[in-house]
Amino acid sequence: MSIVSTRKEGDILVVSANNPPVNALGQAVRAGLADAIKAAAADDSIKAIVIRCDGRTFFAGADITEFGKPPVGPGLPSVCDAIEASAKPAVAAIHGTALGGGLEVALGCHYRIAVPSAKLGLPEVKLGILPGAGGTQRLPRVVGVKDALPMIVFGDPIPAKKAEAIGLVDRIAGEQSLETDAIAFAREIAKNSTHPVSRDRTDKVDEAKKDPAFFERFRQENARKLRGLEAPVACIEAVQAAVNLPYEEGAKKERELIMKLMGSTQSKALRHVFFAERAAAKIDDIGADTQTLPVKKVAVLGAGTMGGGITMNFLSAGIPVTILEREQAALDRGVAIIRKNYEATAKKGRLTTEQVEKAMSLLTPTLDFNALGEADLIIEAVFENMEIKKEVFARLDGVAKPGAILASNTSYLNLDEIASATKRPESVIGLHFFSPANVMKLLEVVRGAKTAPAVLKTCMELARKINKVAVVSGVCFGFIGNRMLSQRQQEANKLVLEGAKPWDIDRVLTSFGMPMGPFQMSDLAGLDIGWSAETSKSSTIREVLCERGRRGQKTGKGFYDYDENRKASPSPEVEEIIAEFIAKSGSNQRPVSDEEILERLLYPMVNEGAKILDEKIAQRASDIDIVWLNGYGWPAYTGGPMFWADTVGLDKIAESLAKHGFAVAPLLKAKAEQGGKFN
């Protein structure tokens, strides 16, 4: 069967694409569409055209595997132009998603019909580019600048109902009758003497011309979201061109902007992230024939912040959860917080009341340890202490049914030692969720020395079902993310004792693109985590801060002083404490440049990443990038720490590490000497 086929339904030509899995607009699809439009033009019996797709979705975008390769015609812009120029009206019949090039094809059509569950969007900005087949010029003309600009600049798709409300979709079809409804619609509009042509529409852009300050307001209102990003800024420029220039000139401007972006480091980084996320799901030494285990019921030990967040992931995916606590008050509190979180999401319009009640109906709270016996997967989320963890796993071994997966949410501890407390180490795995667990995308899946392949594969597939990005890690202290984080924290503490101010260190990291710096993060988490007044000896800055009641945002003061709105400001008291520590050490404060701060915070992380790769803790460098992008807020437009290191130059990083007294990791040293890269 050809990728693009045609058939006649009376006087309607139905053009169907079948290019699984997502009907990407590769060269063969583009050529097939162009040929179909020509065939329709040459056949006098054809009065209208329906463009549809087989499988689970309409065209979900360009073929990203063609990026960076010499273009092979026909190009998508010319295909969209040919559809639009057709004397016979074309109807796009949309199900699944019409994304990127898919929506541009739909905009080239004269009419659009969609099922209620469909989503439409232009997400190119998330790959560091912009729509390059007329999307930035046609969409504002069809729906107006106010609705088009956020879709193009932020790249988030909209549901079919909203698309209908703003004029992007002309009609909603039945969920099961799209093709029939589209053919009927095509027959109906074929009777009209004229048909809307997106490029020729001026009513919506004329509206925008009445408010020339709109674009500048949009930039100012979204300054924080746009900071440091090249593609969204170019998107705004392209939409401005749609308002101020004729279509042909605007399309030329769009082309200039996309060509410039395609060669940018940011776009290369974001494309790296796209492929890296897909690669992370693959386990190198587990075959496709490995059978997964059924997970129909889950149990979670601990109804605290982490246990409750973990539970929500499964409830939201429709998987029943039994949640265990030792005391009724703690159990009631945990269940109440889960409900409160769901209701807060419903208030924002992201869930219906029915969905909230459905999720809560799947939850079974209990104080009975034996109630865990029916679960296919049991996740422990108790205090981070090895003896407690081993005690819990020994008990689990006694109640869990044969074949059940026993998972620990530990963020640092040795999984193999935890597994040794059971008679079934092959069933033990680490599932390290990141806080807040119901929000954060990352899941570090920790593979123990004896973890069975089926257990690992099951957990990786389950991660996708609960909407997580999973990365496999081997066993070591802190796994991938926290092991690298500890290097950054150590250097931050050293820099403070050399004269760098905590707020300068944080500023350098947030300027780089991180959501917060190490001292902001410490204040948010609480400086007294792991601190005890009974054993405190004023031996570190942190201990002194805790002794003085400066325990972070919750007490109104930590490394920073906080006002009633938790707005931070540098603390003179903290400066004095730091100065006293420096004086005691016998050294002098010195000015520390932003460049040195950045190098000493981030280069040691790259160095540790090289060790993690060398020790086979991570499967590939891109997996490390995915951990930091999804778990710690590393800016996506730099591609993650290992990709970023490649762009900086591994020779430069190795040289700087040696200059600052670090032992350069053998893998990093070897690659630097050979002019190699991690990715």
N, C-alpha and C positions, 0 to 999 in steps of 0.2 A: 504493500500500500504506500502511495506517495505521501510525502510530508504535508503537501497542500493539495487537496482534491476539490473538484467542483461537481455539482449536480444541479439539474433543473427541477424546480418545483413549480410547474406551470411557467409563468412569466417571471419567476424570481430565480436568480442564480445564487445558490448556497455555496459559499466558499468555506471549506473546513480545514483547519490546521491540526496536525497530529504530530507534535514533536515533544514527546515526554522527556522529563517529568513536568516541566512548567511551560511548555510551548515557547521557549526562548526564541527570539527573533534572529536566528542565525541566517547565514547566506541563503541556504536552500529554502527557508521559509519566506525570506524577503523576495527571492526570485519567483517563488510560487504565487505569492500575492500579486506581484507585478503582472505575471502572465495571466492570472485570473481576471484582473481588471481589463487587460487588453482583450481577452476573450469575450467579456461582457460587452465591451464597446463594439466588437465586430458582429455580434449576434442581435439582429433586429427584433427577435422575439423576446429578448430580455428587457424588462422594464425597470427592475431594481435589483440590488445586490444585498445579501446578508453575509457578513463576515463573522464566523464563529470558530470555536475551538473544541476539539474532543478532549477527553481526560478531565482532570480536576480543576482546570483553570483556563481563563482567557490568556492572552499573551502576558506573561509575568515579567517582561523586560527584555533588554538586549541580551545577546549571548556574551557573557562576561569573559569567556575563554578566548574571544576574539580581540580583547583589549591588548594593545601593544603590538599587534600583528599588522602586516600590510592589509589595508582594506580591500575586500573583494565585492564588486558590485552585484546587484544594485544596492546603494546605500539606503538606510532607513528614511532619511529626509526625502529622497526622490520617490520612494514607495508611498509615503504619506501624501506627498504632493500629487501623485498619480491618482490615488483614491479620491482626494479632494476635487481634482479636476474632472473626474468622471461625470459625463452628462447624465448618467443613470445614477439615481441616489443610492448611497451605500448606508447600510445600517450595521452598527457594531452590536453583536449580541453577547453580553458580558456575564460570565459567571466566575466564581473564584475571585481572582484578582486581575485588574488591568493596571499594571504598574510600569512606570518608566516608558520604554518604547511601546509597550502595550497600550497605555493610555494615549500616547501620541498617535498610534494607528487609529484609535477610537476617535480622537479629535480630528483626524483627517476625514473620517466618515461624516456624513451629513446628519446622521441621527444616531442616538445611543439608547439601547434598551438593556436593562440589567435585572438580575434576580435580587431579591431583598438582601441576601447574605453576601453579595458581592462587595468588594472594596476597590477603590480607585485612587491612584496616587502617582506622584513623580518623585521617587526616592533617590534619584541620582546623586543628590547632594551628600548622601551618606557614603558615597564612594569618592567624594572629593571632586565631583564634576557637576554638570548641570544637564538638563534635558537638551539633547542636541539634534532632535528631528522636528523642531518647531514648537515644542511643548511650552517654552517660555513666551512664545508669541501668540499661540492659539488659545491657550487656557485663559489668559486675561481677557481676550476678546469674547470668549464664550461665557465666563462666569463673573467677570469683573475683577479688578485688581485687588480689592479688599479680600476676596475669597481665594484668589489664585496665589497671591504672594506667600502666605504661610505654607500652602501646599508645596510650593517650589523651594522655598528657603529652608524649611524644616524637614520636608520629605515624608511627613506622616500621611498614610492613606486615610480616606474618609469612607464611611459606609454608603451604600447605594441610596438610602433614603435622604441623606444629607446632600449627596450628589444631585438627586432629583430636585431638592429644595433650592439649590443654587443654579440650576439650569444646565448642569453637566450631563445629567441623564434625562432623556425625554419621556421615558415610560418605564414603569416597573413591571416585570413579567412574573408569571407564576414560577415558583421554585422548581417545579418539575416540567414546566411547559415552555421553557425559554425559546427553543427553536421554533415551535409552532407559533408562539406569540410574535416572535421576530419576523417570521414570514408573513403573518397577517398584517403586522405593522408596516412592513415593506410594501405590501400590496396596497395598503391604504394611502401611504404617502406618495406612491408612484403616480397617483392621479393628480397630484399638485403640479402646477406649471413651473414653480421655482422651488429651490431647496436651499437651506442655510449653508453657507460656506464659511467656515471658521475664520479664514484669513481675511475675508472681506467685511467682517462685522466691525462696526466702529462705535456702536451705541455705548458699549460698556467702557471702552477706553476714553471716549469723549467725557463720560462721567468723571473719570479719574483726573482729567486735565483741569477740572474745576477746583481741585484741591492739590496744588503743586507742592505743598509742604508735606503731603502724606508720606512720601518715601523717607524723608529725613526724620519724621516722627517715629516711623517704624524702626529705623536704625537706632534711634535713641532708646526707645522702649525695650528693644531686644539687645542692647549693647552687651549685656553680660553673656547671653547665649552665643553671640556672634564673635566674641573676643578671640582673636588669634586664628580665626577660620577664614580660609580663602574662598572656598566654594560658595557659602551662603552670600558673601559680599558680591561675588560675581553674579549670582542668581538675581539679586536685587537690581543690579545694573542691567541685566538682560530684560527684566520685566519693565524697567523704566524705558528701555528702548522700544518695547511693545506699545507703550503709551505715546511716546514722542516721535516715533519714526514709522514710515510705511512698512507693510509686512516684509517686503523683500530686503529692505535695509536692516530691519530688526533681526531677521533670520541670519543675515550676514554677520551682524554683531554677536548673535548667539553662537555662531560657528567659531568666530575668533576667540571668544571667551572659553569655549569648551576645549579648543585645541591648546590654549595656554594652560588650562587646568590639567589636561591629560598628562602633560609632562612634568607636573609639579610633584615635589616630594610628598606633600600632603595627600594627593590623590593616590600615589603609589602606596603610601602607608595605609590608607583606608581600603584599598583593594587587597593589600596584604592581609588586613584584618578579616575581610570577607572570606578569603580562602582559608585563613588560619582557623577560623571558627569551625569550618567544615572538616578540616584536617584533624582537629582536636577530638572529634567524635570517633576517629578510627584508632583501633588498637592493633599495633603492628603484628603481634604474634598470635592473634586469635582469629581463626578462620571463619568464613561466612557460614560454615556448616555447624558452628557451635550453637547448641540449643539454649535459649534463655529459659528462665524459671518463671512460673506464674506469680504475679504479685497482685492479689485481689484484696488483701487486708494488710494494713500497716499498724504497727504499735509504736508509740513514742514514750520513752521514759523521761519524765521531767516536763512540767507545765509552766516553766519559767519563760523568760523572754525568748530564749533560743528554741526551747521545746515547742512553745506555742507557734512561733514563726514557721518551724519545720512542718508542724501539723497542718497549717493552713495551705501549704503547697499541695499536699495530697488531697485535702478536702476540696480545694478549687478544681482539681483534676478529676473529681468524682470518685476518689478512692477512700473507702471507709477507714477511719483511724480510731484506735483505742489509745487514750492518753492516760498515763499513770503518774500519780503523785503519792507521797507518803502521808500527807495530812489533808483533810477535807478543805480547810481554809485555803491552802495553796492551790488545790485543784479547782475550787470555785473561782478563785482569783484568775487563774490561767484561762479557764473557759470564758469568763467574763471579758477578758482582754481580747481573746480571739473574736468574740461576737462584736465587741466595740470596734475592732479593726475592720471587720467586714461592713459594719453599718456606716463607718466613716467613708469607706470606698463607695457604698451605695449613695451616700449624700452627694458625692461628687459626680454621680450619674454613671459610674463605671460598672455598677452591678444593679440588678433589680432586687426588690424585696424578696421575690420568689427565689432568686439565686442565693441570697444570703441564707434563707431558711433551708434550702436544699443542702448547702454546705454544712450548716450546723446539724442537720439531721443525720449526717454521716459520722458525727463525732460521738464516741462513747467514753465518758470520763470514768475512771475507776481508781480505787485504792488497793485492788486485789492483784498482786503480782502474777498469780496464776492465770489471770484473764489474758495475759500476753500469749498464751499457748496456741491460739488459733491464727496468729499473724504469720504472714509469709515473709515479712520484713520487719525487724525490730530495730529501732534507732535509739541509741542511748544519748541523752543530752543532759548529763549530770555534771557535777563540779569537776573541774579540770585537775584531777589528782589521780595518780597512777593506782594507788591502793584502792581507792573508791571504785575506779573503773574496773579493775580486776575482780573485785568483789561482786560488782553488778554482773559482769560477764559470766562468772562462775554460776551465779543464780539463774541467769538466762539459759545457760547450758542445760539446766535441770528442767526448765518449763517449756522451752521452745520446741515446736514440733520438728521432726526430722526434715531436713531440706530447707528450713527457714534461714534467711539471711540475717546475720547479726552484725549491725553496723554501729560504729562509734562516731560521734560528732567531734572527736578530739581535734584541736587545732595545732597541737605541738607534739603530743606524746607518742611513744613507740607503739605502733599498732601490733607488731609481732609479739611484744610482751603482753599486751592486752589479750591477744588471741590465745596465748599460752595458758590462760586461765580456763579455757574450754577444751573439750575433747573433740572439737570440730573446727580447727583453725582454718580449714578450707572454706568455711561458711562465713568467716569474719572479714569485714571490709571497713574502710574508713569513708564516711560521707561527711566531709567538712563543709557545712553550710556557712555562709557569711552573714553577719548581722546587719540589718534586720532580715532574717531568713526568708520572710514572705515577700521581700522586695528585691534583694540582691540576686543577680543573675548567676553568679559563679557557684559551682559545686566542684570542690577538689575531691576526686574519687581515689582513695588511697589503697593501693594494691599491696597487700601483705605478701610475705615470702611464700605463704601456702594458700593464698586466696585462689579459689577455683576459677578457671576461665569463664564458666557459665555464670558465676556470681558477678564477676566484673562486667561481662557483657550485659547482663540483666540490669545492673545499676546504671550503666551508661545509657541504655535505651529508656530506662525509667526517668532519668534526668530530663530527657527530651519531653516526656509526657507531662512532667511538672514544670515545664517551661524554664529549665535551667541550661546554662552552658557548662558542660562537664569537661574537666581535664583530668587525665590520669596522672597520679603522682606515685613515686615509690616511697618507701619508708625512710624518713630522716627527721631530725628535730625541726619542727616548723613546716615540713613539706616544702612546697615551692614558694608560695607567697610569703608566709611569715618568716621563713628562713632568710629571704632577701630583705624583708622589711627590717629585721633585726640589725642588718648591716647599716641601713640608713639611720636607724635610731642611735646606734653606737656613735656614728660620726657626728650626728646632730648634737649629742651630749658633749662630745669632745670639742666641737667648734665653740660651744657656749663657754667652755672653760679656757678657750684661747682668746675670747673677746667678741665673738659674734653674738648679737642679740637674738633671743628666741624669735622675736617678731620679724627680724631681717631674714632669718632662716626660713620661716614660714612664707614670707613674702616672695622669696626667690622661687620656692616650690609652686606657689599658686600662680606666679607669673609664668612659670613653665607650663602650667595647665592643670596641675593637680587640684582637686577640690579643696584640700586643706593641707597645711604643713604638719610636721610631727608634734609641735607643741600645742597647736590648735586641736589636733586629734587627741592628745593626752588629756587636755582640759575637758573635751567633750565626753570621753570615756570615763573620766574620774581618775585623779592621781592616786587615790587610795586603793586601787585594785591591787591586791596582793600585799598591801602595806598593813602593818600592825603597830598600834601605839605602844604595846608592851615591849616589842623587840626593836623599835626605832632608835637609832643611835646618832642621828644628825650627820650621817656619813656621806649622804648625797644631797644634791639640791632638791630632788624630789622628796626625800624624807623630811627635810627642813620645811618645805612648803606644806606638807601634810601636818607636821607638828604645829604649824602656825594656823591651821584651819583653812589653808589654801588648797582645797581638794578638787578644784575644777569648776566648771560652769554651775554645777548643782549647789555650790556654796557661795557663788558670786565672785569667786577669785581663785585663780590657780597660777599658771604662768602669766596670765592676763588678769586685769580687773574687768568686771562685767557690770553693766548698768541693769536697770530693771527689765530691759528688753533683750538682755543677754548680748548686748553689743560690746565687743572686746576693745580694750585700750591697753597700751604698754604699761607695765606696773613698775613704779619707782622702787617699791619694796623688793621686787624680784631682782631688779638691777643691783641693789645693795647686797642681797644674798649672794648673787653670782660673783660680785666684786670681792666679797669676803672669801669665797672659795678659791678664787684665783690668787688672792694675796697669801692664803695659807699654803698654796702649792709652791710659792716662791717664784712664780712666773709673772710676767707683765701682760696686761691686756694689749692686744694689737688690732689694728683695723683688718677686717677680713673682707675681701672683695666678693661681690655677687658671683663672679666666675668661679672662685675657689669653693664657695658654698655649694654651687651646683655640681661641680666636679666631685667634691668629696661626699656628697649625698648620693649621687646617682651612679658614678663609676664603680664604687664598691658593690652596688647591686648587680651591675652587669658582670662584674668579676665573679660574684657568687652564682649568678645564672650560668656562667661557663662551667663552674664546678658541678652544678646540678645536672648539666648536660653530660659532662664527662663521667659522672657517677651513675648515669642512666636513671636518675630520679625523675626527670622529664623525658618524654619520648622525642621531642623536637623543640627547637628554639621557639617556634611560633606558639607552642603550647604555653611557654612561659609568658609570652606576650598576652595571650588570652586570659591567663590568670590575673595579670596586673590590670588589664583593661576592664575586666568584669568584676573584679573583687576589690580593687583599691582606687579606681577612678583615674588611672593613668590616661592621659589625653589620647584619644583614638587617632587623632590626626598626626601623631608621631609614630603610630604603628605598634606601640608597646616597647618595653625596655631593650629587647634584643634587636628588634628592627631599627629602633632609634640609634642604638650603638653602631649598627652597620652604616647609617647615614652620617654619623659623627666621624667615623673612621676608627677601626679597632687599634690601629697603630697609635693614634693620638691618645686613646683611652689607656692602653697599656703603658705608654710613656708617662702619662699623668699619675697613674696608680703607683708606678715605681718611684716617681718624684715625691709623692706623699707618704712613702714608706710601706706600701702594701706589697705583699707577695703576689705577683701576677699569676692567675690561674693558668696551668699548662695549656689548656685548650685555647684560651684567649691569646696567650703568648704565641702559640704556633700559628693561629690564624692571622694575627697581626704581622708576624714575620713573613708570611706567605701572601699577604695582601688579600686574605680571604674574608668571608662574611659568615655570620651565624645563619642567615636565611638565604 
